[in-house]
Amino acid sequence: MVKKIIVSLIAITLLLFTGEVNAVKTAGNSASLSAELSTSLKAPVLLDMHIKRLSIKSVFEKHNSPLKTEVSSFISACQLYALDCYLLPAISGLESSYGKKMIEGSHNPFGWGGGKIMFDSYDEALLKIAKGIRNIYYDNGKKTIEDIGLVYAESKTWSSRVSSIYLQFEKEEENIRKSNIDKAFSF
């Protein structure tokens, strides 16, 4: 509970310093209270997405991935289709070594269609594949890597290998959160 309060306070502080809470400064008292409550409820979500963005970027950079410039597209796709934000990056890790091994010009680091489906950009690939995962898997109750793997890939080890890669993103997130909490308490 204390950790959530601290994270919320850090997020609210970040928002205040970036000027995104001007309504609190300019509105009347009742509007001010409403804006403060609204901001305090959104701040943890904004902070969480920012940390996920940093985690994905960090893992991509560690693997010298060409996808490191596409992190915002990964986040947008996961938010738009309400997917786990580490699922697509983890799949790209297994299917194409984070975008390093795929058909040239395909923009398909996910092995979608055996890796042979061509997209005009990573953004297009991310949006179409995120929508496909939402429609084919999530909407049919397959929300875990294990459930998705039963249909997504022929390999019986696909799920365990994607899960192993997924853990890299979670571990990076944990390190970022710990680092930021430590910084918040260093006076």
N, C-alpha and C positions, 0 to 999 in steps of 0.2 A: 504494500500500500504506500509506504514511504517512498519507494522507488518511483511509483507512478506519479506521485505528487511532485517529486523532484523533476522528473522528465517533463511533466506538464508546465512547471514553472520555467524550465529552460526554454521550452517551445514558445511559451507566451512572451518571454523576454526577447527571444529571437524575432518574433513577430513585431513586437513593439519597436525594436531597433530598426527593422526594415520598413517601418511606416505603414504596415498593413492594417493597423488598428486606428486609423484616423477618426473613425466614427466615435470612438470612445472619447477622443479629445475634443470633438466639435459638437456632438449632439447634447441634448438636454439630459437631465438626470435619469429619467426613466429609460430613454434610448441608450444612455451610457451603460446602465446595468444590463440591458438586453444584449448590447454589443459585447460586453465583457463575458457574459455567459456563453454567447455564441462562439466567441473566440476561444474561450477555455475548452469548449467541447471539440472544436476543430483542431486546436493546436497539437494534441497528441497524434492525430491522424496525419497532419502535415509533417510532423517530426518523424513519424514512423516511415512515411514514404521517402523522406529525405535520406534517412539512414539506409533504407533499402537501395535507393539510387547509389549512394556511396559504396555500399557493399558490392553491388553488381559491378560498378566501375572498377573497384579495387581488384576483384577476382579477375575481371577481363584484362586489366593491366598486368597482373602477375603472370598471366598466360600469353601476354603479347597478342591479344586478340584484336582483329580488325573491327570487332563489334564494340569496342570501347567508346566509339563515337556515337553509338546508337542507343545508349543507356536510356535517354529520355523517351525514345520510341518503345523500348521494352516496358518502361513504367506506364506510359500512356496506354499501351495495349492491355496490360494486366488490369489497369483501372477501368478501362472501357468495357472489358468483358468479365470483370470481377473474377480474375484468375489469381492464383498464388503467384506473386511477382518473381519467385525464383524458379518456377517450373520451366518457362521457355529458356532462360539462360542455362539451366542445367541440361535440358535436352540438347541445346546447341553444343554444350561441352562434350557430350557423348557422340552426337551424330556428326560433328565436323571439327572437333578439337577447337571449339569456340570460334568457328568461322574460318579457320585456317585451311581446312581440307574439304572442299566442296567443288562442284562443277563451276568452273570459272564463269562469272557473270550471272550465276543463277540467283544470287542473293537468298539462297535457301540453306541456311546452316542447321536446319532442323531435320533433315532427311525426309521431309514431307514428300509423299509420292515417290519414295525410294531416292529422294534427293534430285530427281529429274525434273520436277516442276520448276519452271523459271518464273522469277518475279522481276519487275523493273527496278525495285529498290528494296532495301532491308525493311523500310517502313511498310511498304505494301505487303511483304512477306509476313512481318509481325502481325499486322492487322488481320490478314486472311487466316493465318494459322491460329491466332488467338481466338478468332471467331469460330474456326473449325473445332478447336479444342472445347470451347464453350458449348457448341451445338452437338457435337458428336459424343463427347465424354461427360462433361460436367452436367449438362441438362439431362443426361441419362443415368445419373447417379455415380458416375465414375470420376471421383475427385481426388483419389490418391494416386501416387505414382505407380503403385502396384496394379491398381485397377486399370489405369490408362495403358500401362505396358502390355496387358493381355491382348489389347486390340491394336495398339500403335505399332508394335514391333513383333517380328517373328522370333527373335532371340528370347530364350527363357531367362537370360541374365540381364536384359535391358533394364528392367525396373531396379534391380539392385545396383547397377552401375550408375544410372541416373540419380538414384537416391544418394549414392556416395558423393557425386558431384554436387548435388543439392546441399549437402552438409557443408561444403566449402563456403557457400553463400551464407548459411546460418552462422558458421563460425566467424566469418568476417563481420557479420552484423553484431555478434556478441562482443567482438573486440572493439568495434566502433562505439557501441553503447558504453562499454566499460571505460574506454578512454575518455569519452565525453563526460561521464559522471565523475571520473577522477579529476578532470580539468575543472569541473564546476565547483569542486570542493577544495581546490588548491588556492589558498589565499596568500 
